[in-house]
């Protein structure tokens, strides 16, 4: 059977989705470009049902729908690099955490090449929900994207408008709070540990706070760089809306500083 869906980017989110989808899939990740990371990336492909490829052109051949799941810093470049390989009318479902203006620029590139762009926003951690994770869609082709994602097994999809950028705006503004709380938690815990009062401080906030703080610190250590890149996009979103990103700039520094 020929795979009609391709994943561009096969990190934590892409590999988790692919592992839960029963339909045949193609996949490409830029880590296969580097001999130092190629073997490990091929092993990740092998752990899922996706057929991994060493080039975007191979992975995109014949694809009717593409799920872009790269890093925030490379989302626009991925659209630019892949646009020329898209079949006419292919859906480019951009699930990356980037500013609405970044999505609009990517949409221009994809549409100019004959593809159909869809703004998608993943609204919660992919694990443990995986295909049940909330996904918002917007843009003129959102209905078609919802159909494709439903067939693949995504079960929590909501269309929030016909304009590219609306879904990502919701995601970006939510991240001001979610990632900001993570950064505040880290700042508090680091100082509390230094003063040898961490147990008392966390207990004063509530019985669930020791576990919550440990989770936030673990996620920041693992994904702080990626979160910082996302928050750079959040800052752009706030500035475009006329709001100075004072707190968000601090979040960027703290997220990046905790990254391993």
N, C-alpha and C positions, 0 to 999 in steps of 0.2 A: 504494500500500500504506500502511495506517495504521501509524504507529510505535507499538509497544507498550512501548517503553522510553524513559525520560526521564532526562537528566542534569540535576541541579541543582548548579550550580557548574561552570565551564568554564575552569579555569586550566590549569596545566601538566599535571596528571594527567588531568583530564577530557578535554581536547582531544587528548591523546596516545591515550587509550583510544578515543575516538570516531573518530579517524583510522584506527584499525586494525580497527574493527568494520564488517562489510559490511552488517549489518541496518539498516533505517531507524531513525533516532533523532530524538527531540526534545530540545531543550536550552534552559535558561534560566540566565543569570548576572546577579547584581545590578548588574554594571557597565553593563548596558543601561538601568538606571534613571537614570544620570547622563549628561546630554548631552555632557559632556567625554570620557567613555570609551565612549559607545555605539557610535560608528563603528568604533573599534578592535575592540570585542568582536564586532560583526557581521562584521568581516573574519575573525576567528578562526573563527566559525561557518562562514563560507563556505569556509574551507580544509579543512573536514572534511565528512563525510557527514551531519552533524547539521543538522536544521532548527531554526534559532535562533528564539526567541520573546522578545518584550519584556515578558512577564509570566509568573509561575509558573503562574497559572491556565491560560493558553493551553498552556503546555508540558506540563502534567500531565493535560490532558483525555484521557481514555481510556487512560492509561498503566496497564499491569499490573505494571510493575517500575520503580522509581526508584533511581538511583545518586546518592547525596548525596556530593559531592566539593567542599565549600566549605572555608573556613579553620577551624582549630580554634576560634577565638574566636566563630565564627558558626554552628557546627554545630547547637547546640540551638535557636537562633533560626530557622534554616532549617527544622527539623522543625516548630516551632510555626507558622511562617508558611504552610507548605505543607500541613499536615495536613488542613485543611478542603477542599482541592481534590482529595484522593486519592479514587480510585474504591474502593468497598468491596472489601476483600481484596487491594488492591494491596500489593506488597512495597516496603518502604522499606529499601534496602540502604545502611546508614550506613558509608561507607568513610573517614570522617574520623578524624584522629589525636587522640582525646580520651580523657579518663579514663573508666573503667568506670561511675562514678556519673553522669557526663554522658550516657553512652549509655543508662543505665537511665532517666534522666529523659526523654530523647528517646523512648525506647520507650513510656513511659506516654502521651505525647502522641499518638504515631502510632496506638497500639492503641486509645486512647479514640475516635479518629476513624474507626475501622473498618479501618485499615491493618494490615499485618503487618510488624513491625520485625525487622531482622537486623543483628547486630553484625558488621562486617567490618573487618579490619585488613590494610593493605598493608604487607608486611614487608621491602621493599627499595625503592630508587629505581625509579620507573616506567620511566625510560630507563636502559639501552636495551632492557630486557626487554619492556616494554609489556604485552601480554596474557599473557605468560609470567611476570610478576612473581608472587611468592608471595602468596597471599591466604588469610587465616584467617577462618573464619566460626563464629559461635556464636549460640545462641538457638533457640527452638522451631521457627522457620521456616527454619533453616539449610539443610536438605535442598532445599527448593524454591528457595532463592536459589542454591545450587550448580548446580542444573539450569539456571536462567536464565543464570547467568554462563558456564556451559559452552557453551550455545547461542550466546552472543554471541562466544565465542572464547577466553575465559579458560581457561588450560590448567594452572594450578598452584594448585589450590584444595584446601584441607583444612579439614574440619569438626573443631572442637576441643571441642565441648560443646554442651549444650542451654540453657545459661544466658547471657542477655545480659550482657556485661561480661567474659566469659572471654577472648575474642579480643583485646579492647582492652587487657586487663591484660597479656597477653603482649607486645603491641606497646609499651605504655608502659614496661615494665620493661626491654625491649631498648633502648629509646631512652636510658635512663640511661647505658648504656655507649656506644652509637654516637654520640649527640650530645655526650656528655661527652668522648669522645676527640677529637672535632672541636674542642671548646673548649680542651682542654689543648694540642692542637697549635697552635692560634692563639696562645695565651699564650706558648708556647715560641718560636715563630717571631718574634713581634713583639719579644720581648726579645733574641733572637739577632741579629736584623737591627740592632737598636739598638746592640748590642755589636760588630757587624761580624764575627760568628762563625757565621752561619747555615749556611754550607756545611759547616763542621767539625761542628757539632752534628747536622745532618741525616745526614751521612755516618756518624757514630758510631752511629746508630740502625739503619742498614741501607741497602743500595743503592737500595731502592725508596722511601725516605722523602722525597727531594726531590719526586718526582712525587705521592706521597700527600699531603704537606703542601700542595702547590700546589692539588690538587683540593679538599681540605677548606676552604682559605681561599676559593677561588672559590665553592664552594657556600654558605658562610656569608655571603659578600658578597651573593650573589643571593637567598638564602632565609633569612637570619638572623632576620628578623622572624617569619616563619612558623614557623621552628624554635623560636624563643623562646616563641611562643604554645603550641606543642605541649608544650614543657618545663614551662610553667605547669600543664598538665594532668597531666604526669608527677609534678610536685610534689604535686598533689592526690591522685594515686594512692598515692604513698609515704606521705603523711600518713594516709590512710585505712587503710593497712596497719600503721600504728604505727611507721614508719621516718622519722626526721627527714631531710628532703631537703637536707642540707648541701652536698653536691657539686652537686646539681641546681640549687640557687639560683645558684651560681657559673656554671654552664653557661648559665642564662638570661641573666645579665648579659653574658657574653662573646658569646653568639650575637646578642643584640640590639645590642651595641656594634659588631659587625662588619658589620651590615646596611647596605646602601647605600640 
